[in-house]
Amino acid sequence: MSTVAAGHGIKPAKIKITREDLLGTERRWRRFGEPTPAGGSLHEDGTPDYGLFGPGSVAWEVLLHPATVVFLNAAQSAVQTKGYNPINAGLRDRDPMARKAREGTLTMLDVFDRLSRNSGMHAPMWLGDTKTAKLMAKHLHAIHKKVAGDVIDIARPELGGYAASEPRDAMWAALTEMHPMLRVYEAFAFRDGRKPHRLSPEQRDQFIAETAAYLRLVGAPEEDIPTSMSELGSLYEKYAELFAPSRTVNLAPGTGEDWFELVMRTVKQNFHISHLRAVIPYVLQTTAIELPIMGALPARTRHSMGLSPRRSKRAARAAKLFLPIAWLMQQGPYERYILRRMWGPDSIRLLESARRLHEQTLAQRAMSQLTGGPTNGSAPAA
């Protein structure tokens, strides 16, 4: 039995984290039966069901690269906790991690577990068939219905409240996953025998257009769904007040207590030497690479995260200086280390299946171009 499953009367400071606790099982990420990979089922007409994106898509080209696998958690976490204020408010008021901190029972395993579920519980929507994607979206929607409050920022009551399951905030939760995904891919993915580089304008627009399927799945307002980078830029402008940097959004309504400082203080208070097992991978996915990750994001996003112009420039430089380390971190051994701890067994299987399908599709597309055949990028039969 896990030593973390502490009963009443056991002080949190006595809790130890074992290697088994750290790695977890499918149960950490799985919320229904084993997910079916894209292409693992058929539509009514007999064609393979590739889910939201599918092989040959720009979305899969970005998502399946080792650089994205390794750096997505850091980018998503940074943007969602420091950029889009309604998400930060939801974490402050309703997240189990904040609740345990208020109770004084929060440990490093709780913090690690919260971060590790970011990608592992979204991968079924990105890499599963349609039924798998809908099941996970339905589950997350039910969980997020509880994440609602009347106050985003106590110093700016005009912002109103937040509701994670409602269209606006559900849309931005998805976009603050997908847009950072694109940016870390472009900043750090070594590919095509070249250093990291941007996709073409057409490919970037295609990525955003493909993201629309994901936004519809989570219930985004149809009139807001962007289909190009230009439209995404306009959407940021429309909701700019929700991305404005704030020194008070961390402060809990009623008490004025900074929830992030409370989390850090409680984790330190309950620390045990065995907690280093969780600290090390957590730091490798967050603080150790935070500055270059922020440097990979748009300047507007860095401003939303509270970076001064000077620090923003430092972050952009750090992203470039980080490239040799980024190359090492996207190699096989480190990617496998991150996958097992941050994505989980189900996601690893989904990822491996998707990579095989994607490579087959790209190979078929290249052969068609050589022979003068059709180049519609149709996926191989499952």
KALINFEN-V70219 format. One record per residue. N is the residue number from 0. D_FIRST is the distance of its C-alpha to the first C-alpha in Angstrom with 2 decimals. Layout:
# KALINFEN-V70219
{{N;D_FIRST} {N;D_FIRST}}
This chain:
# KALINFEN-V70219
{{0;0.00} {1;3.77} {2;6.31} {3;8.56} {4;7.77} {5;10.29} {6;12.13} {7;15.89} {8;17.52} {9;15.25} {10;17.60} {11;16.80} {12;18.41} {13;15.70} {14;12.91} {15;12.11} {16;11.71} {17;10.39} {18;12.31} {19;9.67} {20;9.59} {21;13.32} {22;14.03} {23;12.04} {24;13.04} {25;16.11} {26;14.66} {27;15.35} {28;18.98} {29;19.69} {30;21.20} {31;22.92} {32;23.26} {33;23.43} {34;26.30} {35;29.59} {36;31.19} {37;34.70} {38;37.15} {39;34.69} {40;36.57} {41;40.22} {42;42.39} {43;44.70} {44;47.47} {45;45.47} {46;44.91} {47;41.50} {48;39.46} {49;38.63} {50;37.26} {51;38.43} {52;39.74} {53;39.76} {54;40.95} {55;44.01} {56;43.34} {57;43.59} {58;40.30} {59;38.50} {60;40.58} {61;39.24} {62;35.63} {63;34.99} {64;36.27} {65;33.79} {66;35.24} {67;34.32} {68;30.78} {69;30.36} {70;32.33} {71;31.93} {72;28.96} {73;30.97} {74;34.13} {75;32.71} {76;30.80} {77;33.95} {78;36.28} {79;34.22} {80;33.41} {81;36.78} {82;39.20} {83;39.02} {84;39.05} {85;37.87} {86;34.51} {87;34.13} {88;35.12} {89;32.50} {90;29.76} {91;31.31} {92;31.46} {93;28.81} {94;25.98} {95;22.53} {96;22.56} {97;25.86} {98;24.78} {99;21.80} {100;24.29} {101;26.68} {102;24.11} {103;23.30} {104;19.54} {105;19.70} {106;17.92} {107;18.65} {108;15.63} {109;17.24} {110;20.51} {111;19.37} {112;17.64} {113;20.94} {114;23.06} {115;21.14} {116;21.60} {117;25.36} {118;26.30} {119;23.47} {120;24.24} {121;27.96} {122;28.24} {123;28.29} {124;31.36} {125;33.01} {126;32.25} {127;31.65} {128;34.30} {129;35.89} {130;33.67} {131;30.49} {132;32.12} {133;33.21} {134;29.88} {135;28.11} {136;31.14} {137;31.09} {138;27.47} {139;28.14} {140;31.39} {141;29.72} {142;27.29} {143;30.24} {144;32.41} {145;30.61} {146;31.50} {147;35.06} {148;37.15} {149;40.76} {150;40.85} {151;40.22} {152;41.87} {153;43.19} {154;46.14} {155;47.12} {156;47.12} {157;49.32} {158;46.34} {159;45.10} {160;41.58} {161;38.90} {162;37.09} {163;34.56} {164;35.14} {165;38.92} {166;41.07} {167;41.93} {168;38.53} {169;36.87} {170;39.56} {171;39.05} {172;35.27} {173;36.03} {174;38.95} {175;37.09} {176;34.73} {177;37.52} {178;40.21} {179;38.10} {180;36.88} {181;40.54} {182;41.35} {183;38.70} {184;39.67} {185;43.31} {186;42.70} {187;40.34} {188;40.36} {189;42.39} {190;43.96} {191;47.21} {192;47.90} {193;48.40} {194;46.88} {195;45.08} {196;47.61} {197;48.07} {198;48.35} {199;51.82} {200;52.77} {201;52.75} {202;49.23} {203;47.97} {204;49.64} {205;48.16} {206;44.63} {207;45.22} {208;46.88} {209;43.91} {210;41.57} {211;43.44} {212;41.50} {213;38.23} {214;39.96} {215;41.22} {216;37.80} {217;36.43} {218;39.60} {219;41.71} {220;45.31} {221;47.48} {222;50.29} {223;48.15} {224;46.51} {225;47.95} {226;49.17} {227;50.29} {228;49.68} {229;52.73} {230;51.43} {231;48.06} {232;50.06} {233;51.97} {234;48.79} {235;47.56} {236;50.97} {237;50.77} {238;47.49} {239;48.28} {240;47.92} {241;44.23} {242;43.77} {243;45.93} {244;44.42} {245;43.45} {246;42.60} {247;41.60} {248;39.32} {249;36.23} {250;37.55} {251;36.05} {252;38.73} {253;39.44} {254;37.89} {255;39.03} {256;35.82} {257;34.87} {258;31.47} {259;30.80} {260;31.75} {261;29.48} {262;26.50} {263;27.35} {264;27.98} {265;24.71} {266;22.65} {267;24.74} {268;24.38} {269;20.56} {270;20.53} {271;18.60} {272;19.65} {273;16.38} {274;17.36} {275;20.06} {276;17.76} {277;18.25} {278;21.73} {279;23.31} {280;22.87} {281;23.55} {282;26.75} {283;27.79} {284;27.71} {285;29.45} {286;31.46} {287;32.23} {288;34.08} {289;35.03} {290;38.73} {291;39.53} {292;37.55} {293;39.65} {294;42.67} {295;42.00} {296;42.21} {297;45.60} {298;47.54} {299;47.48} {300;43.68} {301;43.67} {302;46.11} {303;43.84} {304;41.04} {305;43.40} {306;44.58} {307;48.11} {308;50.58} {309;50.35} {310;46.55} {311;46.66} {312;48.98} {313;46.74} {314;43.83} {315;46.05} {316;47.09} {317;43.52} {318;42.66} {319;45.44} {320;44.62} {321;40.99} {322;42.00} {323;41.51} {324;37.93} {325;37.38} {326;38.61} {327;36.12} {328;33.20} {329;34.05} {330;34.14} {331;31.71} {332;29.22} {333;28.70} {334;28.74} {335;25.94} {336;23.92} {337;24.52} {338;24.09} {339;20.56} {340;19.46} {341;21.88} {342;22.77} {343;19.91} {344;20.20} {345;22.33} {346;24.70} {347;25.13} {348;26.31} {349;28.56} {350;29.97} {351;30.78} {352;32.49} {353;34.44} {354;35.61} {355;37.00} {356;38.85} {357;40.17} {358;41.48} {359;43.18} {360;44.81} {361;46.10} {362;47.44} {363;49.24} {364;50.62} {365;51.96} {366;53.55} {367;55.18} {368;56.70} {369;58.10} {370;59.60} {371;60.80} {372;58.66} {373;56.86} {374;54.56} {375;52.72} {376;49.36} {377;48.26} {378;44.87} {379;44.57} {380;43.90} {381;40.28}}
